[in-house]
């Protein structure tokens, strides 16, 4: 309460105090916005990774069923190069 009286009596001190309070409030608002943005980016990246993993799993099954890499690429959105790698890994796993 004594500080409040001092701040009220000295206009310059009061303005400095209010400016400091505003800076702190702005800083916390900025942190909150950054946190929200980070969460949204994480959700998008997680969703994309999940979709990619699903496409890879489906591609393995299609390779096993003998579908062409071109056809798999068309429907799963993976490149021919990626599918060649998946096929090599799949063949390697099944030789053991």
N, C-alpha and C positions, 0 to 999 in steps of 0.2 A: 504494500500500500504506500509506503514511503517512496518507493521508486516511482510509482504512478504520480505522486504529487510532484516529484522532481521533474519527471518528464513533462507533466502538464505545465509546469512553470517555465520550462526552457523550450521554446518552440523549435530550436535547431536540434536539440537532443531528441525531441519527440519525432521530428521528421526522420532523423537517422534511425531511430528505433523502428518506425513504421516501414522505412525502406528495407531494413534488415529483415523484418518479419515477412515482407512481400517477397524478398529474394529467397528466403527459406521455403515459403509456400510454393513459389514458382519452381524451385529445385525439386521438391517432392512431387509436384504435378508432372514435371518432366520425367522423373524416375518412373512414375506410375505409367505414363504413356509409353516409355521405352519397354517396360515389363510387358505391357499388353501387346505391343508390336512383336516382341520376342516370342510370346506365346503363339501368336497367329502364324508367324513364320515357321515355328516348330510344327504346328498342326499341318501346314501345307506340305512341309518337307516329309513329315511322317506319312501323310496320305500318298504322296508321290512315290515314296519308297515302298509302301505297301502295294500300290498298283504295279510297280515294276516287278516286285517279287512274285506277284500273282501271274504276271505275263511270263516270267521265267519258268514258273512251275507248269503253266499251261503249255509252254513251248516244249518243255522236256517230254511231256506226255504226247504231244503231236509228233515230235521227233521219233519217239518210241513206236508210234503208230505208222511211221514211214511217210509222213507228209513232207512235201518239199520245203526247203528253207524259204523260198520265195513266197509260198503261200502262208507259211507261219508268220513271216515278216509283215505281210499284208494285213493280217488280222490281229497280231499282237503288238505291232508297232516297234519291234526290235529290229536292229539292222542285221543284214546278212552276216557281217563280221561277228556281231554279238552271238548270233545263232550258231555260227561255226564253232565259237569258243564253247558254248553251252553243249554242243554236240560232242566235241572232243572230251569235255569233262564227263559227260554222260557215258560215253564209250569207255573211258578210263575207269569209271566207277563200276561198270558192269563186267569188266574183264577180271576184276579181283575176286 
